[in-house]
């Protein structure tokens, strides 16, 4: 099919709307009997009743949105598969290290754990604010932009802002009406379709070039050993990459929220391990092979690669189904981030500084509407990005390593005050901002941003410990076992 033809667009739009409606009806049929009490656990943790399959589906699709399919394929090189391969390790760490910690602590947000560990709310408020900053200004609008871009380049000939607006409004409807439960169910149902057709696209793409992925493609786009000037130099897999994965999978609210929504540690771990199996067996191929094939067929077209390839290899009716699945993935991803953002605001700010929340459904509706409007308005900011995935990874450094330093210090050491952890986070944020916006652009420092994340993390930890000892006069001890044992008791002192 020729992308952008009016007939193809009409078929795609009709099929996409029909499939989107079918997913919505299936989701409604699954969640309609659930009882609701308006509590935090009800709205933000699905009442603690997600079984392992929905945990796995929700984690997979919260990550696998168009940021990955469009952004990674937009690099048009195999090297980007390392993000997904290393994600397997990150999920194992979530399953065996952090899931037991969160369940023992009985928290709704990851930031509550920080307050428990440091005995002060300042670090919780700061980290929550940084999370919200990233979600509102980066994750939500970037996700809507990449989703709208895919739909447009795949042949749905509508204005980019109209497509982004549609995706954002439908995501808001899921968040308002069903909370995390509806979002997780929808992510799972649409995820099955997304993965199935994404694998089919890999097969059809390879068939389109005679199963010869190397013909006419430069060697640097085929290698898995990245050079110093590549997006992922090989040595960075053993430096900053692992810490990026620990942050993303184990301390990032939109992901960990799904793992905390199961009825038990065993059920949550089973879901996380299932997501890890999907990640290592399926995801790497679908996020890089189509991009390389698109290079063979169309040349270097950046983030338009995936959508154009889909328009080329799929017939209109099937590309319409895939467009619906991608739309569902974007909607689910957006709704998941919105639900996490609303939860952070409600639990860490509204309840703490304004008033107790009698019904979280009402508050969620208001905040979701505001977030949706802001996200859609910010979509044009990302239109000039050369590579959406590389931009997101670099921006992530502003918050990821500073926040991870607070978790490392809090979970490995005793006797550290909240003020010291705040100093570590502020130091890391300022250092990485200096690197990103001043030192690297001016050529003052040539260190790759993944390497510099290690520098940021290490110096943030040192800054927190040094301030705690030198400025606050508090002694610290390296005692991870003692910290973990203390989480076996609830905040009121009763056994967990």
Beta strands, then each sheet from edge to edge (+ up, - down):
strand 1: 413-414
strand 2: 477-478
sheet 1: 1+ 2-
end
